[in-house]
Amino acid sequence: MDALLVATTNRGKLAEIRTILAGVPYRLVALDEIAAPDEPQETGATFAENARLKARYYAKATGLLTVAEDSGLEIDALGGAPGIQSARWNGSSYPEKFARIYAELKARGVAGSAARFVCTVALVRGARVLFEARGTVEGEIAPEPRGAHGFGYDPIFFYPRYARTLGEVDDDEKRAVSHRGEAFRALAAFLRGPG
């Protein structure tokens, strides 16, 4: 069975991706299972550009079919921030990032905001992009962080259909509606092929 490198070191993302890609006709390999090079600089201006950049970088370095993703939180009242800088945005811990978001919203005179999670994936062999997909989930910033499930910004992302934050739902509920779930389900369908 051919290998498919899943180019992330984020344990939460990796667990989510492995579950979604279960059953594809490839053996999934994580970066920490190989002698992976240092991470590339994410210099793209969009999630899609960064996903392509990472996938090409790791595909070239390893010779493996590679999937990479770039994802983040866009908050309308903050002009789309943190956006592509979500992982590196203001603070070394998520509680620090949450505090900064609430402070910036307050400084703008708003208590909350429409927001969305965005995920793009790129599948690359060599330098050639074989497949790309984008997933989004619409919601809003919760009045305060709630829930201990998920990871990253999940505790502050209120999903109206569930009337809870993504930090308050279980993994299956989150995967069913998440941005990463949508993008990687499209990838899984592509990898399985017609039929």
Backbone torsions as a table, in degrees:
resi	resn	phi	psi	omega
1	MET	NA	130.0	179.1
2	ASP	-65.3	151.1	179.0
3	ALA	-89.4	147.0	171.8
4	LEU	-125.5	114.6	179.1
5	LEU	-79.9	123.9	174.8
6	VAL	-97.5	104.6	-167.9
7	ALA	-85.6	74.0	172.1
8	THR	-147.9	151.0	173.5
9	THR	-109.8	-0.2	179.9
10	ASN	-77.8	114.1	-174.9
11	ARG	-63.0	-38.1	178.6
12	GLY	-63.7	-46.3	177.6
13	LYS	-62.8	-43.7	-177.3
14	LEU	-61.0	-43.5	179.1
15	ALA	-62.1	-42.9	179.5
16	GLU	-63.6	-45.6	-178.4
17	ILE	-65.2	-44.1	179.3
18	ARG	-58.2	-40.7	179.7
19	THR	-65.5	-44.1	-178.0
20	ILE	-67.3	-37.1	-177.1
21	LEU	-89.8	5.0	177.7
22	ALA	-56.4	132.4	177.9
23	GLY	93.9	-5.9	174.9
24	VAL	-72.9	152.8	-175.7
25	PRO	-79.3	46.0	178.9
26	TYR	-139.9	152.8	173.1
27	ARG	-91.0	117.1	-176.9
28	LEU	-78.6	131.8	-179.0
29	VAL	-124.5	132.5	177.6
30	ALA	-96.2	159.5	-179.7
31	LEU	-57.5	-36.4	-177.7
32	ASP	-76.4	-1.2	177.3
33	GLU	-97.3	-3.9	-179.6
34	ILE	-130.7	171.8	175.4
35	ALA	-82.9	77.1	-175.4
36	ALA	-80.3	146.1	175.3
37	PRO	-72.5	170.8	174.5
38	ASP	-58.2	156.7	-179.4
39	GLU	-65.6	145.2	176.3
40	PRO	-77.2	160.6	172.6
41	GLN	-74.2	129.2	179.2
42	GLU	-87.6	92.8	-173.5
43	THR	-103.6	2.3	179.9
44	GLY	-68.1	157.8	178.9
45	ALA	-93.8	-7.1	-179.2
46	THR	-137.5	165.0	174.8
47	PHE	-58.9	-42.7	-178.0
48	ALA	-62.3	-43.4	179.5
49	GLU	-62.7	-42.1	179.9
50	ASN	-67.7	-38.7	177.9
51	ALA	-62.3	-44.7	178.4
52	ARG	-63.1	-45.2	-179.2
53	LEU	-57.5	-48.7	-178.8
54	LYS	-66.5	-42.3	-178.8
55	ALA	-63.7	-44.5	178.8
56	ARG	-63.8	-42.1	-179.1
57	TYR	-59.4	-51.0	-177.3
58	TYR	-73.8	-32.6	176.5
59	ALA	-64.0	-43.2	179.2
60	LYS	-66.2	-42.5	-176.6
61	ALA	-69.7	-30.8	-174.1
62	THR	-109.5	-18.7	-175.2
63	GLY	75.8	7.8	-177.8
64	LEU	-98.6	150.3	166.2
65	LEU	-58.1	129.6	-170.0
66	THR	-132.9	137.1	169.9
67	VAL	-117.3	134.1	175.2
68	ALA	-130.9	154.6	177.6
69	GLU	-132.1	157.0	168.9
70	ASP	-134.3	136.4	-174.3
71	SER	-150.3	163.2	178.5
72	GLY	179.2	-177.4	-176.9
73	LEU	-108.0	129.8	174.5
74	GLU	-112.5	124.7	-179.6
75	ILE	-112.5	117.3	-174.5
76	ASP	-56.4	-46.1	-176.5
77	ALA	-66.8	-15.4	177.3
78	LEU	-105.0	22.2	177.4
79	GLY	66.6	26.1	179.9
80	GLY	94.6	-5.9	177.6
81	ALA	-70.9	154.7	-1.1
82	PRO	-75.5	-16.8	173.4
83	GLY	55.9	-133.9	-176.0
84	ILE	-67.2	-11.6	177.4
85	GLN	-94.1	10.5	-172.0
86	SER	-49.3	-45.5	-177.0
87	ALA	-71.4	-27.4	-174.7
88	ARG	-107.3	5.3	-170.1
89	TRP	-80.9	123.8	166.8
90	ASN	34.8	84.7	174.2
91	GLY	117.7	152.4	-179.1
92	SER	-95.1	-13.8	178.4
93	SER	-124.5	157.8	179.7
94	TYR	-67.1	-37.4	173.9
95	PRO	-56.9	-35.8	175.9
96	GLU	-66.5	-42.3	178.8
97	LYS	-63.1	-42.7	178.6
98	PHE	-59.7	-46.9	-178.9
99	ALA	-58.9	-40.6	179.7
100	ARG	-66.6	-40.7	177.7
101	ILE	-60.7	-49.0	-179.7
102	TYR	-62.6	-37.9	178.4
103	ALA	-65.2	-41.4	-179.4
104	GLU	-69.8	-37.4	175.9
105	LEU	-63.5	-44.4	179.8
106	LYS	-61.8	-40.8	179.4
107	ALA	-63.0	-24.9	177.9
108	ARG	-93.0	1.9	176.5
109	GLY	77.4	22.7	178.5
110	VAL	-124.2	149.3	-179.7
111	ALA	-94.2	-23.3	-179.3
112	GLY	-152.1	-171.7	-179.1
113	SER	-167.5	151.0	166.6
114	ALA	-62.1	146.4	-178.3
115	ALA	-154.4	165.9	176.5
116	ARG	-150.1	149.7	166.9
117	PHE	-94.9	140.1	179.0
118	VAL	-126.9	139.3	174.5
119	CYS	-139.1	131.8	170.4
120	THR	-120.3	143.7	176.6
121	VAL	-122.7	148.7	175.6
122	ALA	-134.4	131.1	176.6
123	LEU	-108.0	125.3	-173.3
124	VAL	-132.0	138.3	167.9
125	ARG	-122.2	122.5	-173.6
126	GLY	66.5	-119.9	176.0
127	ALA	-109.3	0.8	-172.9
128	ARG	-91.4	125.8	175.2
129	VAL	-79.4	118.9	-178.2
130	LEU	-93.3	-28.5	-174.8
131	PHE	-161.2	143.6	173.3
132	GLU	-138.5	149.0	176.1
133	ALA	-148.8	157.1	178.4
134	ARG	-132.4	138.2	174.8
135	GLY	-129.2	145.4	175.9
136	THR	-137.7	154.5	170.5
137	VAL	-136.1	126.8	-177.3
138	GLU	-92.3	142.1	177.9
139	GLY	-165.3	-148.9	179.3
140	GLU	-152.6	163.7	178.9
141	ILE	-78.7	125.6	179.7
142	ALA	-68.9	156.1	179.2
143	PRO	-61.6	-28.7	175.8
144	GLU	-155.5	159.6	178.4
145	PRO	-62.5	138.1	178.1
146	ARG	-144.0	135.5	174.0
147	GLY	101.3	149.5	-178.7
148	ALA	-115.3	6.6	178.5
149	HIS	-89.5	171.3	177.4
150	GLY	69.8	-153.8	-178.7
151	PHE	-160.7	174.4	176.9
152	GLY	60.7	-129.6	-175.2
153	TYR	-84.9	3.9	-176.2
154	ASP	-51.5	-41.2	-177.2
155	PRO	-65.8	-17.6	179.2
156	ILE	-106.4	0.7	-178.1
157	PHE	-99.3	105.5	-179.2
158	PHE	-86.3	125.6	179.3
159	TYR	-105.7	107.0	-171.8
160	PRO	-55.3	-38.6	-177.0
161	ARG	-62.0	-33.7	177.6
162	TYR	-90.7	-13.4	-175.1
163	ALA	55.5	34.5	178.9
164	ARG	-149.2	165.9	171.8
165	THR	-80.4	162.7	176.0
166	LEU	-69.9	-14.0	172.8
167	GLY	-77.7	-11.3	-179.1
168	GLU	-103.3	-3.7	-177.4
169	VAL	-104.5	159.0	179.0
170	ASP	-79.3	171.7	-174.1
171	ASP	-60.1	-40.9	-179.1
172	ASP	-65.4	-42.0	178.2
173	GLU	-62.8	-41.1	-179.3
174	LYS	-66.1	-49.3	-178.8
175	ARG	-58.0	-33.6	-177.6
176	ALA	-62.9	-27.9	-175.0
177	VAL	-123.2	-6.6	-171.0
178	SER	-73.0	157.1	175.5
179	HIS	-59.3	-43.7	-179.8
180	ARG	-68.4	-39.9	177.1
181	GLY	-58.6	-46.4	-179.3
182	GLU	-61.3	-48.3	-177.4
183	ALA	-66.5	-42.8	-177.2
184	PHE	-77.8	-24.8	171.6
185	ARG	-65.4	-38.2	176.0
186	ALA	-63.7	-42.4	177.4
187	LEU	-62.6	-44.4	179.8
188	ALA	-58.2	-42.4	178.5
189	ALA	-62.9	-41.2	178.4
190	PHE	-63.5	-44.0	-177.7
191	LEU	-67.8	-32.9	178.0
192	ARG	-73.3	-26.1	178.1
193	GLY	79.7	179.8	-178.3
194	PRO	-64.5	152.4	175.6
195	GLY	114.2	NA	NA
